[in-house]
Every structure is written in C-alpha cells, then in structure tokens.
C-alpha cells in the first residue's frame, strides 16, 4: 500500500513538473517574441529599485539613441559582441582560470576579467534578477537559456537597443534616455562621445560610481572608453550593428 502511494506521488510530481516546464517554456517563448517589437513593460530589477530609489525610465527607439552611445557600450562592455553567439567562451575560460593578461584582438587595451556579454546582461536585465552569492548561481541556467533565445530571435541590433533601454545607469535610473536627461539635460540622440563614455563608465555599479559629479572611477575610466571607441570604430562588424 505504501509502495503504491509512493509511486502515485512520484507520478503526480512528474506530471506536475512536466506541465510546469511546458507552461514556463511556452510563456517565456511568447514573451520573448513579443519583446522583438515591444520594450518590456517592467523588469524585476526595476521593481526592486523602485521601492528605494523610485523609477526614472523613458524607452526610446534605435534611431533615438546616439551612435556614440552604441559605440561606447560595445567598446567598454563587450568588444566581441558582433562575433559571438551570446557567450564569450574565451572570457568565460579566463574568468574560471585566469591566465596571463591577453590583449583584445581589436585593441591594445588589456582584457578585463568579466565574462558577461551584452547579450547575457540583457537577458538578466529583462527576464531575471540581479544578485550575488547563491542566487547568482541559481540564475545561471535560465540566463543561459534566455541569452540563446534572444540571440536567435532578436538579433544584435535589437539586443543592443533593449540593453541600452533597460540597463541601470544610476540609482533608479534605467536606460540611456533617462540617464541623458538626468546627467546632461538632453536627449539620448544628442549625447556627445565624451558624455556617452561617461555614462557607460558608471557600469557595472551605477549606484556606487556617479556620472555627475564624476566619481573617481568614472573620471579614470571614461578616457579609456574613448580610446577604445576610436580603436574599434573602423571595424566593419561593429559598424554594421551600430549604424
């Protein structure tokens, strides 16, 4: 009798798990397809921040974002963005087992230790949550899934567009339009190279690294970003995305 009850429980659990998986998969797929054209109405990170910092956000289209911002984001955050399929495997290997410092094939700037691509950051910002420790490792599997999904369904331009609209760029400030208005009192499409580099320099910790007035980290980092922008600007793969 006990054995039968145990078997019934296992069968019910398996049925429930299978149904839950199918529902989650179908829902995530439909939502990702919708976001091919529409910006995500809200994200977990935005909700979490709104309680402490409020929410400043103003989504804008691709043509309303300065060329300088797109270039600065790739130059600073993910110079292999045009070439990879969502994951920079060399950077991942390096982060797991750091070798001697290598230089990026497109610039003479030594690579950092970060392995998270723009695609991965976008997947995390739109569909998942921030966090470190145990929650970071729990997030890795769905992050892998959503990164592959947006690479397949969105393409590079859409990924970069959503990234620049959803990433946090100050306490409670999400997206490049809100950041441009907050820091320089202008629209994102009008940002200069220096202004774009300063905003991107506040990543990956926009709550700690102030854009205006510039924190020590931003003041140190943005000239490097400007140099990297110059170094990759003639790369055809980069230009094919940002123009």
N, C-alpha and C positions, 0 to 999 in steps of 0.2 A: 504493500500500500504506500509506504513511504517512498519507495523507489519510483512508483508511478507518479506520485505528487512532484517528485524532483524532476522527472522527465517532462511533465506538463509545464512546470515552471520554466525549465530551460527552453522549451519550445515557444512558450509565450514571450519570453525575454528575447529570443532570436527574432520572432515575428515583429515585436515592437521595435527592436533595433534596426531591422531591415526597413521597416516603414519609415522610421525617423530619418534614416540615412537618405532614402529616396526623396522624402519631403525636403530635407535640407539641401540636397543636391539640386533638385528642381527649382527651389526658391532662389538659391544663390545664382543659378544659371540665368533665370529670368531677370533678376535684379541687375546682374552684370550686363546683360543685353540692353536693358532699359538705359543703363548708365553709358552706353555707347553714344547716346544723344543728349541725355539729361544729366545735370550735375546731381550728385547725391543730396537729398533733402537735408540730411543731418548725419553726423557720424558719432560714434561712441566717444571719441576724444573731444569733440565739440560739446557734447552734452556734459561730460565730466568737467570740462573747463568752465562752462557757463555758470556753475554754482559759485566758483571762487573769483572768476575774473570777468564774467559777462561774456558776450559773444559779439565780436565785430567781424562781419563777413559780407562780401559782396562778389558773387561769382561773375566772371566776365568770360567772353568768348576768346578764341585763339587770336583773332585779329585785334583784340583789345589788350593784348599783352605785348610789351615791348620786346623786340628782337634781343635787346641787351639782357633782359631777364632770362630768356630761354637759354642764351649762350652762357650766362653766368651760372645757371643751375647745372648744366651739363659739365662745364669746366670745373666746378667746385665739387659736385656731388657724385658724378658718375661719367667719367670720360669715355668709358666703353659702352655707354648707353646705346649708340647706334648699332653696335655689333653683336651684343649678347641677346640671349633669348629670355631675359628676365633675371638671370643669375650670372654673376661674375665668378666663375669657378676658381680662377686663379686667385682672386682676392679671398674667397672662402678658404681655400687651402692655406693661404698665407696667414689668415687670422687664426686658424687652428694650430698651425705650426710655423710661426714666423721665421722666415729665412733672413739672410742679409738683405738690407733695403735694396729694392729694384726701382728702376725709373720707368715711368709710363712711356709706352712706345710713341705717343704723340707729343709728349712734352718732356722737358728736362727736370720737372718737379718730382721729387721722390714720392712714391705712393704712400698713402697712409694705411692704417690697419683695418679700416672699415670695410666690411664685405657686403653691406646692404646697398643694393642698386636703387635707382629711382623707381623702377617697377615694383620692387619689394616694398619700398617706403609708401608708394601709392596704395598698394594692396592693404598694407597695415593701416594707413590713414583712413581709407574709405570703408573697409569691411570689418576691421578688427579693432584692437585696443593697444594702447601703449603699456609700458611696464617693464620691469626687470625681474631678475630672480626666477622663481618657478613659473610665473605667468608668461615670461618671455619664451621659455622652452615649450610651454603648452601651446603658445601661439604659432610656433614654427611650422607645424604641419598644415594648418589652414592657410598660413601665409604663403607657403609653397604652392598650394592649390590655387589660391586667388591670383598669385603672380603669373602662373602659367595661363590662367584663364584670360586675364586682361591682355597679356601678350598676344594670345590667339585671337581675341575678339575686338580689341580696341586699336591696336597698332601704336607705334611710337608717338605720333603727334598727339593722339588722344590721351595717352598715358601722361605725357608731359603737361598737357593742358589741365588735366584733373589734378595732377600733383601740385602745380602752381596755384591752383584754386583752393586746395584743401589742406595744405601743409600749414602748421602753426608757425607764425613769424613774429611772435611777441605774445605776452600774456593775454589770452583770449582773442588774439588777432589771427584770423585764418585767411590765407590766400593773399596773393600779391596785390590785388586791388585795395583791400583793407589796409595792408601794410604801406602801400604807396601813399594813401590818403593820410594815414596816421603819422608817418615819419616825414614825408616831403610835401604834403598837401597838394598832390597832383594825381592824375590817373596813371594806372599801370602802364598804359601805352606810351606815356611821355617820360618814363624813367630814363635817365642817362646811364652810361656804362658804370660810372662810379657809384651812383645811387643803387643800381641793381646789384652790384658787387657787395655793397654794404649790407643790403637786406639779406642776401644769400649767406653772408658771412656770419649771421647770427645762428645759423644751423650748426650743429644739431640740438642746441639747447637755447631756444629763443627766450625762455623765461630768465635765464641767467645772463645771456650775452645781449646787452642792449644795443640797438641800432642808433638811436638818437636819445640822449647823447651816446656816442660810441663807447662801448666798453673797451677795455684793453685788448680783449681777444678780437673784437671786430676791427679795431684800428690796426691790429697786426695782420689779420687775415685778408682783409679786402684788397690790399695791393697785390697779394699773391694771386687772388682770383682774377684780378685784372690782367696779370701776366699770363695766366693760364688761358684766359679768354682769347688773348692775342695769339697764343701758340696753337690753339685748335681751330681758329676761325676760318682757316683756309681748307679745312678737312671737308671733302665733298659729302661724306656720310652725315656729318653734323649739319652742314648747310641744307641738305635735303630734308632734314627734320624741322629746323627752326625757321626756314623761310616760308 
